[in-house]
């Protein structure tokens, strides 16, 4: 990655992605909108009814071995067959952020196998993480997933497993926005 | 920390801190100014000739043991005797940011003893780190140090030692702004 860049997900009446469903999984939800537009870099002011911003930057937990394993099977965004996308904004609680780096890593991977489970779904389910916490946003992370319709079950299974992990005990707000390319 | 907050260091003609010296240590320097104003939260638009922004957030490398050790001797900012401050903006190169978390940690602490050396100067030299990289700023980090005049040598020694570490091989831009409370 040359340098970090900002992405805005604007929920409103415009954009490439039609909303199929907004599931308010935990905590305060998000208003229903028709479409989501994804802006890399500068976004129009007040682009949507809600605008979620995050930064694509360096990885915070992956070790070298994991990073190499991920790179080998990584899939990019925008594949023609990837007609399904899901945006999952998440906020973790204060207890999580008060943990030290080694404690967070321990829960994240050694106990919850977050990276290993994501690896299992690659390259079918492409994924991009956006960091929002330092921007003063309402969520800490925005994860964007893209996959072909025939891999929907694989994606559902991944999300279901992640929600049962110890890591998810620290999630205090979560919304799942299911999208289909228009 | 309840939640992350933004800090702006505005170099210009206003502010509590009088500039003693601006040393352009590596890479492009910063224009000389008379004073530096420190704004926590919202800063006035175009407050200074240069404005450096960063986020005070969670620690990225410290383990639990280190975090506890630091907390025990931590010193706050704004102590009456701390008449000296130094602001050190730093940018690391792409090679650093392409490293995995375990590789960065290895260089940062196991090889360069960054945390251990900082611990040695506490509580005399108070320190606050501001993360700038994800904000699209010209520097990746802004570190602010505060100490009483009689601890200047201790501070000088810390900075000198840090600059000789392997971690510093990855620093491509560094400025040292020496300040005195007005």
Interface residues (C-beta under 8 A of the other chain):
Chain A: X1 X2 X3 X4 X5 X6 X55 X57 X58 X59 X60 X61 X62 X63 X64 X66 X67 X94 X97 X98 X99 X100 X101 X102 X103 X105 X131 X133 X134 X135 X136
Chain B: X1 X2 X3 X4 X5 X6 X55 X57 X58 X59 X60 X61 X62 X63 X64 X66 X67 X94 X97 X98 X99 X100 X101 X102 X103 X105 X131 X133 X134 X135 X136
